[in-house]
Amino acid sequence: MIYKAFVRPWLFQIDPETAHERALNMAASFGRCRIACDAVETLFAFEDRRLQQNIFGLDFVNPVGLAAGYDKNALGIELWPALGFGFAEIGSVTLHGQPGTEPPRLFRQAEQHALINRMGFSNDGAESIAARMSPRPHRIPIGVNVGKNRDVDLAHAGENYAATMERFRDLADFLVINVSSPNTPGLRKLQDKEMLDEMLSEVAGGRGSSRATHQPDSSSGGSPSGQPPILLKISPDLIFDQIDDITVLIQKHQLAGIVATNTTTDHPVPPEGGLSGAPLRTRSTECIRHIHHQTKGELPIIGVGGVFSARDAYEKIRAGASLVEVWTGMIYEGPSLVRKINRGLLRLLERDGFGSISEAVGTE
């Protein structure tokens, strides 16, 4: 109530990117102060054993994570557990720092509860971001979303991705290959069957199964040893036949899972860029449902797109997602969103007679 009544109106008077930077700087300041972190945790964290899962060798205290793009440079990494997140995905990170596209590049669509962004993988680069991260284990699983540098030709994309991923080998709990951002020219071509097969051969080749090489240490809350598991993030603008080709390649190269979905360019509202938020909810859930059905539930799915409530999250879980992520929902609903989702999920599980969140996955 306080956020919607007072904080959001103030933030919405400011340029969206500036407002976001201020929020991240505040998160970084709170994260550096143990007293502040403890206070935030008292207000926002929520735990219940029925929300716990082990997915691709990692322990998650709840299924709600922070999506990539919110904390590109790992500035708030110490605060996300206190806000109640079950995991967080930082980035997208590229091997070399880059400024991204020219501002303005982040736009609110308040009537739709949506955002349009054309950031273009703006980030500080792998070395700087890695320096902000501590080695595993972390309080919650921390994923690193990896992108391609803008000036790297697609023919050398695999090499670029692999070098970035190697930098986070001992820091990240899991890695996400982002080939689906609409804001790096040509990047989505890497989702084509032949190009993706070649790129994954270079990135994942010789690693063995990313499921098998990443075993949790139960004494440290699921901290990994060995190689972190690799997931692939896809676009919602693919047709189902293309998604089928991708899931076959994910299984062929023994990746650990899939993130569905990135932002969409299928929107009539200017400006150009990737649309996230409420308008993406239905399409992302359709993709999740299709992937779960086609893979017979054997491929773990992180569901992203339009999660603003427990019902939104539950819809994706029932469709086949083991985990969900929020981004735009945080902008419109505020920091209490994660607690509200987790509490609401328990009510929905009880209503439908499920003893745990894992029992509800894919039961639609």
C-alpha positions in Angstrom: 0.0 0.0 0.0 2.8 2.4 0.9 4.6 1.7 -2.3 1.6 2.2 -4.6 0.3 5.2 -2.7 3.6 7.1 -2.2 6.8 5.6 -3.6 5.5 4.6 -7.1 3.9 8.0 -7.9 7.2 9.7 -7.0 9.3 7.2 -9.0 7.0 7.5 -12.0 7.6 11.3 -12.2 11.3 10.5 -13.0 12.8 9.1 -16.2 12.4 5.3 -16.0 16.0 4.5 -16.3 17.0 7.1 -13.8 14.4 5.8 -11.4 15.6 2.3 -11.8 19.2 3.4 -11.1 18.2 5.1 -7.9 16.3 2.0 -6.8 19.4 -0.2 -7.5 21.7 2.2 -5.7 19.4 2.1 -2.7 19.4 -1.7 -2.8 23.2 -1.7 -2.9 23.3 0.6 0.1 20.9 -1.6 2.1 22.8 -4.7 1.1 26.1 -3.3 2.5 24.4 -2.7 5.9 23.7 -5.8 8.0 21.2 -4.0 10.2 19.3 -2.7 7.2 19.4 -6.1 5.6 18.0 -7.7 8.7 15.2 -5.2 8.9 14.3 -5.7 5.3 14.3 -9.5 5.8 12.0 -9.2 8.8 9.5 -7.3 6.7 9.6 -9.1 3.4 11.1 -12.7 3.7 8.7 -15.6 4.0 9.6 -19.3 4.2 7.6 -22.5 4.2 8.9 -26.0 3.5 6.1 -26.6 1.0 7.7 -24.0 -1.3 11.1 -25.7 -1.3 12.5 -27.5 -4.4 15.7 -29.0 -5.7 16.0 -28.2 -9.4 19.0 -29.1 -11.6 21.1 -29.8 -8.5 20.3 -26.6 -6.6 18.1 -26.0 -3.5 15.5 -23.2 -3.8 13.7 -22.0 -0.7 10.8 -20.8 -2.8 10.1 -20.6 -6.6 10.1 -16.8 -7.0 13.3 -15.3 -8.6 14.5 -11.9 -9.8 14.7 -11.9 -13.6 17.7 -10.9 -15.6 17.7 -7.2 -16.6 16.7 -5.9 -13.3 20.2 -6.0 -11.7 22.5 -6.0 -14.7 25.7 -5.3 -12.7 25.2 -7.3 -9.5 24.7 -4.1 -7.4 21.9 -5.4 -5.2 23.1 -9.0 -4.9 23.3 -8.9 -1.1 19.7 -7.6 -0.7 17.8 -10.0 -2.9 17.7 -12.8 -0.3 16.4 -10.3 2.3 13.6 -9.3 0.0 12.5 -12.9 0.0 13.6 -14.1 -3.4 14.3 -17.8 -3.8 17.0 -17.0 -6.4 18.2 -14.1 -8.6 19.5 -13.9 -12.1 21.9 -11.0 -12.8 22.9 -9.6 -16.1 22.8 -9.8 -19.0 26.6 -9.7 -18.8 28.9 -9.5 -21.8 32.6 -10.3 -21.9 33.6 -6.6 -22.3 31.6 -3.7 -20.8 29.5 -1.8 -23.3 27.2 1.2 -23.0 24.2 -0.3 -24.9 21.9 1.8 -27.1 21.4 5.5 -26.8 18.9 6.8 -24.3 16.0 7.1 -23.9 15.8 3.3 -24.0 13.4 2.4 -21.2 9.7 3.3 -21.4 6.7 2.7 -19.1 3.4 1.7 -20.6 1.5 2.3 -17.4 -2.0 1.6 -18.8 -0.9 -1.9 -19.8 1.3 -2.5 -16.7 4.2 -3.0 -19.1 7.7 -1.8 -20.0 9.4 -1.4 -23.3 13.2 -1.6 -23.2 15.9 -1.4 -25.8 18.9 -1.3 -23.5 21.1 -3.4 -25.7 23.0 -5.4 -23.1 24.4 -2.3 -21.3 26.6 -3.6 -18.5 30.0 -3.1 -16.8 31.6 -6.3 -18.3 32.5 -9.7 -16.9 35.6 -8.6 -15.0 33.9 -5.8 -13.1 30.7 -7.7 -12.3 32.6 -10.9 -11.3 34.6 -8.7 -8.8 31.3 -7.9 -7.0 30.4 -11.5 -6.6 31.6 -13.8 -3.8 32.5 -17.4 -4.6 29.8 -20.1 -4.0 28.0 -20.9 -1.8 25.5 -18.0 -1.8 22.4 -17.5 0.5 20.2 -18.2 -2.5 21.2 -19.5 -6.0 22.6 -16.7 -8.1 22.5 -17.1 -11.9 24.4 -15.1 -14.4 22.7 -14.3 -17.7 25.3 -14.2 -20.5 24.9 -12.1 -23.6 27.0 -11.5 -26.8 29.0 -8.3 -27.2 27.4 -6.1 -29.9 30.6 -5.8 -32.0 31.2 -9.6 -32.1 30.2 -11.3 -35.3 27.6 -14.1 -35.0 30.3 -16.5 -36.4 32.3 -15.9 -33.3 29.4 -15.8 -30.8 30.2 -19.2 -29.3 33.7 -18.1 -28.4 32.4 -14.8 -26.9 29.8 -16.6 -24.8 32.2 -19.3 -23.7 34.8 -16.7 -22.5 32.2 -14.9 -20.4 30.8 -18.1 -18.9 34.3 -19.2 -17.9 34.8 -16.1 -15.9 31.8 -17.0 -13.8 32.5 -20.7 -13.5 33.3 -20.5 -9.8 31.0 -17.7 -8.9 27.6 -18.5 -10.5 25.2 -21.2 -9.3 23.8 -21.4 -12.8 24.4 -19.8 -16.2 21.8 -18.7 -18.7 22.7 -18.2 -22.4 20.7 -15.3 -23.7 20.1 -15.7 -27.5 16.7 -14.0 -27.4 17.1 -10.3 -26.6 15.6 -8.2 -29.4 17.9 -5.3 -28.7 21.3 -6.6 -30.0 21.2 -6.6 -33.9 21.1 -10.1 -35.3 21.2 -11.9 -31.9 17.9 -13.8 -32.4 19.4 -15.5 -35.5 21.3 -17.6 -33.0 18.0 -19.3 -32.2 18.0 -20.8 -35.8 18.5 -24.5 -35.6 21.8 -24.8 -37.4 23.4 -21.7 -35.8 22.3 -22.7 -32.3 23.6 -26.3 -32.7 27.0 -25.0 -33.8 27.1 -22.4 -31.0 26.1 -24.8 -28.3 28.7 -27.3 -29.5 31.3 -24.7 -28.8 29.9 -23.4 -25.5 28.8 -26.7 -23.9 31.0 -29.1 -25.8 33.3 -31.3 -23.7 31.6 -30.2 -20.4 29.6 -33.4 -20.0 26.1 -33.2 -18.6 25.6 -30.0 -16.8 23.1 -31.8 -14.6 25.6 -34.4 -13.6 28.6 -32.1 -13.0 26.8 -29.7 -10.7 25.9 -31.5 -7.4 24.6 -29.6 -4.4 26.2 -29.6 -1.0 23.3 -30.2 1.3 25.3 -28.8 4.3 25.5 -25.4 2.6 22.0 -25.1 1.4 22.6 -26.4 -2.1 25.9 -24.8 -3.0 27.5 -26.4 -6.0 30.7 -28.0 -6.8 32.1 -28.3 -10.3 30.5 -26.8 -13.3 27.4 -24.7 -12.9 24.4 -25.9 -14.9 23.6 -24.1 -18.2 20.1 -23.0 -19.3 19.0 -21.3 -22.5 16.6 -18.3 -22.7 14.3 -18.1 -25.6 12.0 -15.6 -27.3 8.2 -15.6 -27.1 8.1 -14.7 -30.7 9.1 -18.1 -31.9 6.6 -20.5 -33.4 6.1 -23.8 -31.7 8.0 -25.7 -34.4 11.1 -23.5 -33.7 10.7 -24.1 -30.0 10.6 -27.8 -30.6 13.9 -27.6 -32.5 15.5 -25.7 -29.7 14.3 -28.1 -27.0 15.8 -31.0 -29.0 19.1 -29.1 -29.1 19.0 -28.3 -25.4 18.6 -32.0 -24.7 21.2 -33.0 -27.3 23.8 -30.7 -25.7 22.7 -31.7 -22.2 21.8 -28.3 -20.9 20.0 -28.2 -17.6 16.9 -26.3 -18.5 15.2 -23.5 -20.4 14.0 -19.9 -19.5 10.7 -19.0 -21.2 10.5 -16.2 -22.1 12.3 -13.0 -23.0 10.5 -9.8 -24.1 8.4 -9.6 -27.2 8.7 -7.4 -30.3 5.1 -8.3 -31.2 3.4 -5.1 -30.0 1.7 -2.3 -31.8 2.7 0.3 -29.3 5.7 2.5 -30.1 8.6 2.8 -29.4 10.6 -0.1 -30.8 12.0 -2.5 -28.3 11.2 -5.6 -26.2 7.8 -5.5 -24.3 7.6 -7.0 -20.9 4.9 -7.1 -18.3 1.2 -8.0 -18.3 0.7 -8.2 -22.1 3.3 -10.9 -22.2 1.6 -13.1 -19.6 -0.5 -15.3 -21.9 2.1 -15.9 -24.6 4.9 -16.8 -22.1 2.5 -19.3 -20.4 1.6 -20.8 -23.8 5.3 -21.4 -24.5 5.8 -23.0 -21.1 2.8 -25.3 -21.5 4.0 -26.4 -25.0 7.6 -27.1 -23.8 6.4 -29.1 -20.8 4.1 -31.1 -23.0 6.7 -31.7 -25.7 9.4 -32.7 -23.3 7.1 -34.8 -21.1 8.0 -32.6 -18.1 11.7 -33.8 -18.3 13.2 -30.3 -19.0 13.1 -27.9 -16.1 11.5 -24.6 -17.0 11.9 -21.1 -15.5 8.8 -19.1 -16.4 9.1 -15.4 -17.0 6.6 -12.8 -18.3 3.7 -11.0 -16.7 4.0 -12.3 -13.2 2.2 -9.7 -11.0 0.5 -12.0 -8.5 0.3 -15.4 -6.9 -2.3 -16.4 -9.5 0.0 -15.4 -12.4 2.8 -17.4 -10.9 0.6 -20.4 -10.2 -0.7 -20.4 -13.7 2.8 -20.8 -15.0 3.7 -23.5 -12.5 0.5 -25.5 -13.3 1.5 -25.0 -17.0 4.9 -26.6 -16.3 7.3 -24.1 -14.8 9.2 -25.2 -11.7 10.4 -21.7 -11.0 9.2 -18.2 -12.0 10.8 -14.8 -12.2 9.6 -11.2 -11.8 10.9 -8.0 -13.3 8.2 -5.6 -14.5 6.0 -6.7 -11.7 8.5 -5.3 -9.2 8.2 -1.9 -10.9 4.4 -1.8 -10.6 3.8 -3.8 -7.4 6.8 -2.9 -5.3 9.2 -4.9 -3.0 6.4 -6.7 -1.2 5.5 -8.6 -4.3 7.6 -11.7 -3.6 6.1 -12.2 -0.1 2.6 -11.8 -1.5 3.3 -14.3 -4.3 4.7 -16.9 -1.9 1.9 -16.5 0.7 -0.6 -16.6 -2.1 0.9 -19.8 -3.6 0.5 -21.6 -0.3 -3.2 -20.7 -0.3 -3.6 -22.0 -3.9 -1.7 -25.2 -3.1 -4.0 -25.8 -0.1 -7.1 -25.0 -2.2 -6.1 -27.6 -4.8 -4.9 -30.3 -2.3 -1.2 -30.1 -3.2 1.3 -30.8 -0.4 4.2 -29.0 -2.1 4.9 -26.7 -5.0 6.6 -29.5 -6.9 3.4 -31.5 -6.9 1.6 -28.7 -8.8 4.2 -28.4 -11.6 2.6 -29.2 -14.9 -0.7 -30.4 -13.5 -2.9 -28.1 -15.6 
